[in-house]
Amino acid sequence: MSGSKRIIARLDVKGKKLIKGIRFEGLRVIGNACDAAQYYAENGIDEIFYTDAVASLYGRNGLVDVLRETTKKVFVPITAGGAIRSVKDGIRLLAAGADKLAINSAAVKNPELINQLSKKFGKQCVVISIQVVYSNNSKWDVMIESGREKTSLDLLDWISECQERGAGEIFITSVDRDGTGKGPDFELLE
């Protein structure tokens, strides 16, 4: 599958509302999450990536209702993320219709969670969502808590560890480019 591309729509959600900001700041409501997912599915998207943008802040994931409603009309793979801290959280989201689980902050704070999710659901189900900002010393800082907190992790080392622990996919977001309309950060991808 080398060289193949999938187009994934990342939809940031708060409740049932689709929200968007610039560089993870100034979040504003821009529509209904389920309607947006249906629009993308009807227009050829390969996958939907739902993230509860305030889940870490509030310590809960509010995607269950959104997933149930979306999967009545949308038939593309759906990844769900936000405040997944246990296998039990994963079971709840998969039962609501998610095909894959994405973790970020919880994986950094408890890397063993990657192993646990991979063992329970299979590596194809485990997505590590990594948010990064470019630092002044020519490196990428791995962020958690919706891009608000820096970690001490080296990006490439963290990716390797996640793969070794059983992550099937890595989903990288450049906080510097998020919502700016400037397209992918090709330097980061390199």
Secondary structure as UniProt FT lines:
FT   TURN            2..3
FT   STRAND          8..14
FT   TURN            15..16
FT   STRAND          17..22
FT   TURN            23..24
FT   STRAND          25..32
FT   HELIX           33..42
FT   TURN            43..44
FT   STRAND          47..52
FT   TURN            53..54
FT   HELIX           55..58
FT   HELIX           64..70
FT   TURN            71..73
FT   STRAND          78..81
FT   HELIX           87..95
FT   TURN            96..97
FT   STRAND          100..103
FT   HELIX           105..109
FT   HELIX           112..121
FT   HELIX           123..125
FT   STRAND          126..134
FT   TURN            136..137
FT   STRAND          140..144
FT   TURN            145..148
FT   STRAND          149..154
FT   HELIX           155..165
FT   STRAND          169..174
FT   TURN            175..179
FT   HELIX           186..189
//
